[in-house]
Amino acid sequence: MPKKETSALIIALLVTGAVVVTGGLWFANTIKQSDRPDSSPTTATTPIQSGQSLPRLSGGEAILISDLTTPQKQKAVDALKSGNYQQAIQEFEASLAIAKNDPEALIYLNNARIGQKKSYTIVASMPIGNNANAAKEMLRGVAQAQDEINREGGINGTGLKVLIANDDNDEEIAQQVAAEFVKKPEILGVVGHFGSGTTLAAATTYQQEGLPMISPTSTSVALSGVGNYIFRTVPSDRFAGSALARYQLEGLKKQKAAVFFNSESNYSQSLKDVFTTDLFGQGGEVVAEYDFSAPDFDARRMVQEAGDRGAEVLMLAANSEVLEAMLAVVAANQGKLSLLAGDSAYKPDILARGAENALGMVLAVPWHILGNPGSEFPQAAQQLWGGDVNWRTAMAYDATRAFIEALKQNPTRSGIQKAFAQPQFQATGATGDIRFLPSGDRNQAVQLVEVKVGTRSGFSYDFVPVE
């Protein structure tokens, strides 16, 4: 992702973006009409409070996700700022009774319940101003894990406090907030960041200063081995790219592919490179490559050209920033060539707007709610949030559960790192056991899902596991 210009004004504002849909909760009965993908997006900015050392950081003293604001939530934030924890608790509970699927309110509620008592603190750095939808998806996982452990009495009797940060999924801002995190001794770990480029930009600071980080969503191969304080709960692109190449050759029994990618995205480049290398290595062929970010990008012309060159498959290594271009390719293809994609394409937009043209599209994702019917996590999540959750929620839940387990062993930054590095380290998450390789990667296979006609999502099409 290219670096954005960052000014003092940006740092001085809490920038929040409105969402297209209610992130990850796709049950028809939980999504208001105004939350549908065809709704007009809105944006809002909230002035920072005087005296805040890091305007983009909040433990409940400021609302960072503006579209989930209720009058009760605002009263709760005001009460928390003034140290009235009991009123804050009552108002956050009242807000959640109205907006059940608000992870920010649940996190702040748990923080308010801790009050001035001893606690262990981690921070969740999210792309709120750039991709509020994804931020809410991940925060639901963090909030669920925090709520569970605190209801159980805490970590060896000590509550878990979670701070939320808005890094806008911007590399420069991520570096700035990382520099602030490492200076705050109470912060013992970081859940984040969202995009691979943003995570890589911040990871150097965490490694140099010895602050453990777990990314729930950054899949770039380049993150492997950055340092012994850098981890992730999502499988790397090595797993996803290989699985997609293998599925093309063995599942679809097709040899030739054209690859669409974003040259300005580390994630997109990484997925493209692994897929291309593995496809060639297994006897397949990439007949053309097209850059989503090219000034002359023309979906219709490029899809036609790919077909003329003999492509049987279109592999869409798109990231969130080029979602519109990817949807244009899906529409231009009109279901003629098989479609493959990575986990960034796991969005309701594919179902709602791709619709019939996306039928049969196969994605490689870390987790799917139907992939492990016996797991307790999906049922607990549905009860807590009122609808289904997706892989981003599950991976953020796993990251938080990993921190909880390490904090039980040694509640210091270095102690957490040493716990993660132990071969016998194990935490139980949404996807089963959580273990880390020496590279910081998680050794876990991906799940292939396919777009089919269905009613679960509320969009007439569903992502379902490939049989």
DOVOTI-818577 format. One line per 2 residues: number of its first residue (from 1); their letters; for each residue x, y, z of C-alpha. Coordinates in nm, 3 decimals. Each point is the difference from the previous one (the first is absolute). Example, Ala and Ser with C-alpha at 12.3 -4.5 7.8 and 13.67 -1.06 7.14 Angstrom:
1> AS> 1.230:-0.450:0.780  0.137:0.344:-0.066
END
This chain:
1> MP> 0.000:0.000:0.000  0.144:0.343:-0.089
3> KK> 0.077:0.236:0.283  -0.252:0.279:0.045
5> ET> 0.088:0.356:0.084  -0.026:0.039:0.375
7> SA> -0.038:0.343:0.152  -0.033:0.136:0.347
9> LI> -0.370:0.042:-0.069  -0.044:-0.372:-0.061
11> IA> 0.181:-0.084:0.320  -0.219:0.255:0.179
13> LL> -0.325:-0.165:-0.100  -0.174:-0.322:0.077
15> VT> -0.082:-0.098:-0.354  -0.283:-0.240:-0.034
17> GA> -0.159:-0.138:-0.311  -0.348:-0.130:-0.047
19> VV> -0.054:-0.357:-0.106  -0.163:-0.155:-0.299
21> VT> -0.147:-0.291:0.192  0.002:-0.106:0.362
23> GG> 0.338:-0.173:0.001  -0.011:-0.377:-0.001
25> LW> -0.358:-0.030:0.126  -0.180:-0.097:-0.314
27> FA> -0.321:-0.150:0.133  -0.288:0.164:-0.184
29> NT> -0.184:0.068:0.324  0.295:0.187:0.152
31> IK> 0.077:0.232:-0.290  -0.200:0.318:-0.034
33> QS> -0.089:0.118:-0.350  0.226:0.303:0.046
35> DR> 0.292:-0.238:0.059  -0.031:-0.168:-0.339
37> PD> 0.296:0.025:-0.238  -0.186:0.236:-0.233
39> SS> -0.048:0.259:0.273  0.184:0.328:-0.034
41> PT> 0.300:0.008:0.234  0.043:0.285:0.245
43> TA> 0.299:0.121:0.195  0.044:0.181:0.327
45> TT> 0.285:0.154:0.193  0.009:0.046:0.374
47> PI> 0.232:0.258:0.160  0.249:-0.146:0.243
49> QS> -0.034:0.066:0.370  0.253:0.236:0.151
51> GQ> 0.274:-0.169:0.194  -0.005:-0.325:-0.195
53> SL> 0.357:-0.107:-0.070  -0.108:-0.211:-0.298
55> PR> -0.318:0.128:-0.169  -0.046:-0.323:-0.191
57> LS> -0.009:-0.212:0.314  -0.293:-0.063:0.234
59> GG> -0.078:-0.227:0.290  -0.353:0.137:0.020
61> EA> 0.061:0.373:0.032  -0.080:0.063:-0.369
63> IL> -0.217:-0.164:-0.263  0.208:-0.103:-0.301
65> IS> -0.271:-0.179:-0.204  -0.249:0.277:-0.067
67> DL> -0.275:-0.198:-0.175  -0.055:-0.214:0.311
69> TT> -0.065:0.297:0.227  -0.313:0.010:0.217
71> PQ> -0.097:0.267:0.255  0.063:-0.254:0.274
73> KQ> 0.348:-0.076:-0.135  0.087:0.369:-0.008
75> KA> -0.117:0.038:0.361  0.210:-0.302:0.094
77> VD> 0.311:0.148:-0.159  -0.058:0.331:0.180
79> AL> -0.045:-0.184:0.331  0.317:-0.203:-0.055
81> KS> 0.199:0.315:-0.072  -0.113:0.147:0.330
83> GN> 0.083:-0.319:0.191  -0.362:-0.096:0.067
85> YQ> 0.043:-0.369:-0.079  -0.337:-0.113:0.137
87> QA> -0.192:0.237:-0.224  0.222:-0.094:-0.293
89> IQ> -0.081:-0.367:0.058  -0.373:0.068:0.009
91> EF> 0.007:0.212:-0.315  0.219:-0.243:-0.198
93> EA> -0.236:-0.282:0.096  -0.296:0.212:-0.112
95> SL> 0.174:0.076:-0.330  0.069:-0.369:-0.063
97> AI> -0.365:-0.077:0.064  -0.073:0.226:-0.299
99> AK> 0.301:-0.083:-0.220  0.089:-0.358:0.091
101> ND> 0.266:-0.037:-0.268  0.219:0.292:0.115
103> PE> 0.342:-0.140:0.096  0.137:0.339:0.101
105> AL> -0.270:0.038:0.265  0.062:-0.351:0.136
107> IY> 0.375:0.065:0.027  -0.056:0.331:0.177
109> LN> -0.257:-0.164:0.229  0.257:-0.257:0.111
111> NA> 0.255:0.276:0.051  -0.249:0.195:0.212
113> RI> -0.071:-0.306:0.213  0.372:-0.023:0.075
115> GQ> 0.016:0.367:0.090  0.308:0.078:0.206
117> KK> 0.068:-0.360:0.094  0.313:-0.177:-0.114
119> SY> -0.018:-0.117:-0.360  0.207:-0.129:-0.290
121> TI> -0.026:0.219:-0.311  0.024:-0.076:-0.369
123> VA> -0.084:0.229:-0.292  -0.194:-0.082:-0.318
125> SM> 0.121:0.216:-0.290  -0.273:0.012:-0.262
127> PI> -0.068:0.160:-0.342  -0.298:0.198:0.132
129> GN> 0.035:0.306:-0.221  0.084:-0.202:-0.311
131> NA> -0.205:-0.318:0.036  -0.238:0.023:0.295
133> NA> -0.175:-0.315:-0.115  0.313:-0.213:0.040
135> AK> 0.085:0.179:0.326  -0.334:-0.100:0.151
137> EM> 0.041:-0.356:-0.121  0.335:-0.032:0.176
139> LR> -0.108:0.190:0.311  -0.284:-0.247:0.048
141> GV> 0.257:-0.275:0.038  0.207:0.204:0.245
143> AQ> -0.308:0.102:0.198  -0.134:-0.354:0.020
145> AQ> 0.328:-0.136:0.137  0.032:0.287:0.249
147> DE> -0.357:-0.043:0.118  0.044:-0.374:0.046
149> IN> 0.316:0.020:0.208  -0.125:0.285:0.217
151> RE> -0.326:-0.182:0.069  0.211:-0.297:0.109
153> GG> 0.175:0.217:0.257  0.286:0.129:-0.210
155> IN> 0.352:-0.121:-0.065  0.106:-0.157:0.329
157> GT> -0.246:0.236:0.163  0.104:0.310:-0.197
159> GL> -0.231:0.159:-0.257  0.093:0.053:-0.365
161> KV> -0.026:0.358:-0.122  -0.006:0.074:-0.373
163> LI> 0.087:0.334:-0.159  -0.117:0.073:-0.355
165> AN> 0.210:0.196:-0.248  -0.085:0.133:-0.345
167> DD> 0.293:-0.030:-0.240  -0.205:0.053:-0.318
169> ND> 0.185:-0.296:-0.155  0.262:0.262:-0.090
171> EE> 0.368:-0.090:0.018  0.119:0.337:0.133
173> IA> -0.273:0.020:0.262  0.065:-0.361:0.103
175> QQ> 0.364:0.087:0.060  -0.104:0.300:0.209
177> VA> -0.247:-0.190:0.218  0.250:-0.285:0.040
179> AE> 0.254:0.251:0.128  -0.258:0.115:0.257
181> FV> -0.093:-0.354:0.104  0.356:-0.100:0.082
183> KK> 0.035:0.305:0.227  -0.297:-0.103:0.213
185> PE> 0.124:-0.270:0.242  -0.354:-0.109:0.086
187> IL> -0.049:-0.126:-0.359  0.123:-0.359:-0.002
189> GV> -0.103:-0.103:-0.351  -0.155:0.111:-0.329
191> VG> -0.279:-0.166:-0.198  0.047:0.141:-0.351
193> HF> 0.047:0.134:-0.248  -0.242:-0.061:-0.291
195> GS> 0.181:0.021:-0.335  0.334:-0.168:-0.059
197> GT> 0.172:0.324:-0.102  -0.123:0.176:0.312
199> TL> 0.105:-0.290:0.221  0.346:-0.016:-0.154
201> AA> 0.042:0.376:0.049  -0.073:-0.026:0.372
203> AT> 0.170:-0.335:0.064  0.352:0.142:-0.003
205> TY> -0.083:0.226:0.294  -0.155:-0.283:0.199
207> QQ> 0.298:-0.223:-0.066  0.256:0.266:0.091
209> EG> -0.179:0.094:0.323  -0.108:-0.349:0.103
211> LP> -0.380:0.033:-0.018  -0.178:-0.321:-0.110
213> MI> -0.236:0.036:-0.295  -0.248:-0.247:-0.147
215> SP> -0.167:0.086:-0.328  -0.335:-0.170:-0.062
217> TS> -0.016:0.092:-0.370  0.344:0.073:-0.149
219> TS> 0.092:-0.288:-0.230  0.302:0.127:-0.195
221> VA> 0.287:-0.246:-0.016  0.233:0.294:0.073
223> LS> -0.125:0.009:0.359  0.150:-0.342:0.070
225> GV> 0.316:0.028:0.200  -0.009:0.380:0.048
227> GN> 0.094:-0.064:0.360  -0.072:-0.208:0.307
229> YI> -0.260:0.246:0.133  -0.213:-0.016:-0.317
231> FR> -0.275:-0.262:-0.033  -0.327:-0.061:-0.179
233> TV> -0.302:-0.225:0.040  -0.092:0.009:-0.369
235> PS> 0.182:-0.245:-0.232  0.241:0.171:-0.239
237> DR> -0.051:0.038:-0.373  0.225:-0.303:-0.040
239> FA> -0.294:-0.216:0.107  -0.268:0.191:-0.194
241> GS> 0.189:0.037:-0.327  0.099:-0.366:-0.001
243> AL> -0.355:-0.113:0.079  -0.145:0.207:-0.285
245> AR> 0.257:-0.125:-0.251  -0.064:-0.358:0.104
247> YQ> -0.377:0.047:-0.023  0.028:0.142:-0.352
249> LE> 0.200:-0.299:-0.120  -0.165:-0.279:0.198
251> GL> -0.347:0.133:0.081  -0.079:0.194:-0.315
253> KK> 0.241:-0.203:-0.215  0.101:0.313:-0.190
255> QK> 0.353:0.100:-0.094  0.003:0.366:-0.105
257> AA> -0.071:0.303:0.215  0.013:0.377:-0.027
259> VF> 0.087:0.182:0.321  -0.142:0.336:0.110
261> FN> 0.191:0.170:0.284  0.075:0.337:0.159
263> SE> 0.366:0.095:-0.041  -0.038:0.252:0.284
265> SN> -0.102:-0.265:0.255  0.247:-0.221:0.182
267> YS> -0.275:-0.255:0.065  -0.109:-0.009:-0.364
269> QS> 0.356:-0.036:-0.128  0.071:-0.274:0.251
271> LK> -0.308:-0.205:-0.090  0.066:0.043:-0.372
273> DV> 0.362:-0.110:0.032  -0.081:-0.314:0.199
275> FT> -0.289:-0.097:-0.228  0.206:0.056:-0.316
277> TD> 0.303:-0.190:0.129  -0.206:-0.294:0.120
279> LF> -0.211:-0.015:-0.316  0.309:-0.009:-0.220
281> GQ> 0.163:-0.252:0.234  -0.295:-0.235:-0.031
283> GG> -0.019:0.020:-0.379  -0.244:0.286:-0.047
285> EV> 0.048:0.329:-0.179  -0.069:0.370:0.057
287> VA> -0.079:0.147:-0.340  -0.038:0.364:0.108
289> EY> 0.023:0.236:0.297  -0.207:0.315:0.047
291> DF> 0.052:0.276:0.256  -0.317:0.127:0.170
293> SA> 0.179:0.327:0.079  0.119:0.070:-0.355
295> PD> -0.117:0.340:-0.135  -0.142:-0.168:-0.311
297> FD> -0.174:-0.284:0.187  -0.299:-0.117:-0.205
299> AR> -0.177:-0.304:0.143  -0.200:-0.084:-0.314
301> RM> 0.295:0.028:-0.237  0.233:-0.196:0.227
303> VQ> -0.245:-0.282:0.063  -0.056:-0.029:-0.375
305> EA> 0.375:0.001:-0.061  0.060:-0.265:0.268
307> GD> -0.254:-0.227:-0.169  0.160:0.060:-0.339
309> RG> 0.335:-0.109:0.147  -0.149:-0.328:0.110
311> AE> -0.070:0.070:0.366  -0.246:-0.243:0.156
313> VL> 0.019:0.154:0.348  0.017:0.354:0.134
315> ML> 0.189:0.023:0.328  -0.095:0.324:0.181
317> AA> 0.275:0.090:0.248  -0.182:0.315:0.107
319> NS> 0.023:0.189:0.327  -0.268:0.225:0.152
321> EV> 0.121:0.315:-0.177  -0.081:-0.145:-0.345
323> LE> -0.333:-0.158:0.086  -0.183:0.199:-0.269
325> AM> 0.247:-0.108:-0.268  -0.036:-0.364:0.107
327> LA> -0.380:0.024:-0.016  0.037:0.149:-0.349
329> VV> 0.199:-0.306:-0.106  -0.263:-0.233:0.147
331> AA> -0.270:0.186:-0.192  0.196:0.008:-0.325
333> NQ> 0.070:-0.373:0.020  -0.374:-0.082:0.026
335> GK> 0.076:-0.345:0.137  0.191:-0.114:-0.309
337> LS> 0.341:-0.074:0.159  0.049:-0.159:0.341
339> LL> 0.079:0.247:0.280  0.248:-0.043:0.286
341> AG> 0.084:0.252:0.273  0.168:0.050:0.336
343> DS> -0.154:0.079:0.337  -0.025:0.375:-0.064
345> AY> -0.284:-0.077:-0.244  -0.203:-0.153:0.283
347> KP> -0.241:0.291:0.016  -0.376:0.036:-0.021
349> DI> 0.054:0.218:-0.309  0.097:-0.313:-0.194
351> LA> -0.332:-0.158:0.092  -0.219:0.307:-0.031
353> RG> 0.155:0.165:-0.305  0.188:-0.284:-0.165
355> AE> -0.319:-0.206:0.030  -0.055:-0.240:-0.291
357> NA> 0.330:0.094:-0.163  0.184:-0.115:0.314
359> LG> -0.162:-0.344:0.011  0.265:-0.271:0.030
361> MV> 0.273:0.243:0.108  0.241:-0.179:0.236
363> LA> 0.185:0.182:0.278  0.274:-0.115:0.237
365> VP> -0.084:0.121:0.353  0.143:-0.086:0.344
367> WH> -0.332:-0.107:0.151  -0.367:-0.040:-0.083
369> IL> -0.292:-0.024:0.237  -0.122:-0.322:-0.165
371> GN> 0.346:-0.157:-0.018  -0.007:-0.135:0.356
373> PG> -0.362:-0.051:0.108  0.103:-0.142:0.339
375> SE> 0.193:0.308:0.109  -0.137:0.200:0.294
377> FP> 0.120:0.333:-0.136  -0.260:0.056:-0.277
379> QA> -0.292:-0.069:0.232  0.142:0.226:0.271
381> AQ> 0.067:0.274:-0.255  -0.347:-0.022:-0.145
383> QL> -0.156:0.026:0.344  0.222:0.296:0.092
385> WG> -0.032:0.200:-0.323  -0.335:-0.114:-0.138
387> GD> 0.131:-0.139:-0.328  0.275:-0.185:-0.184
389> VN> 0.363:0.110:0.017  0.277:-0.052:-0.254
391> WR> 0.366:-0.098:-0.006  0.128:0.343:0.104
393> TA> -0.197:-0.027:0.324  0.126:-0.354:0.059
395> MA> 0.366:0.092:-0.059  -0.022:0.306:0.229
397> YD> -0.163:-0.219:0.264  0.289:-0.244:-0.032
399> AT> 0.258:0.279:0.028  -0.160:0.123:0.322
401> RA> -0.029:-0.352:0.142  0.370:-0.052:-0.074
403> FI> 0.085:0.315:0.197  -0.222:-0.117:0.286
405> EA> 0.179:-0.334:0.021  0.344:0.162:-0.011
407> LK> -0.099:0.255:0.266  -0.093:-0.288:0.229
409> QN> 0.359:-0.123:-0.025  0.190:0.328:0.028
411> PT> -0.177:0.340:-0.020  0.292:0.197:-0.146
413> RS> 0.092:0.085:-0.355  0.303:-0.227:-0.003
415> GI> -0.192:-0.268:0.187  -0.272:-0.003:-0.265
417> QK> 0.258:-0.031:-0.277  0.169:-0.289:0.176
419> AF> -0.333:-0.175:0.051  -0.088:0.030:-0.369
421> AQ> 0.343:-0.129:-0.101  -0.028:-0.319:0.205
423> PQ> -0.065:-0.307:-0.219  -0.252:-0.118:0.258
425> FQ> -0.195:0.327:0.002  -0.366:-0.060:-0.068
427> AT> -0.317:0.205:0.032  -0.352:-0.100:-0.095
429> GA> -0.167:0.226:-0.253  -0.285:0.012:-0.249
431> TG> 0.190:-0.221:-0.241  0.137:-0.248:0.249
433> DI> 0.351:0.001:0.143  0.213:0.310:-0.048
435> RF> 0.371:-0.066:-0.045  0.274:0.206:-0.160
437> LP> 0.287:-0.109:-0.221  0.349:0.145:0.067
439> SG> -0.071:0.251:-0.280  -0.298:0.134:0.194
441> DR> -0.239:-0.155:-0.250  -0.290:-0.219:0.091
443> NQ> 0.015:-0.352:-0.134  -0.354:-0.040:-0.124
445> AV> -0.159:-0.094:-0.330  -0.244:0.231:-0.176
447> QL> -0.366:-0.067:-0.074  -0.128:0.018:-0.358
449> VE> -0.348:0.151:-0.033  -0.224:0.043:-0.304
451> VK> -0.274:0.247:-0.090  -0.331:-0.181:-0.030
453> VG> -0.368:0.089:0.003  -0.118:0.018:0.362
455> TR> -0.192:0.191:0.263  0.238:0.011:0.297
457> SG> 0.161:0.333:-0.086  -0.318:0.184:-0.092
459> FS> 0.136:0.079:-0.348  -0.139:-0.308:-0.186
461> YD> 0.355:-0.138:-0.028  0.229:-0.153:0.262
463> FV> 0.363:-0.099:0.053  -0.003:-0.373:0.077
465> PV> 0.287:-0.248:0.048  0.114:-0.175:-0.316
467> E> -0.104:-0.364:0.012
END
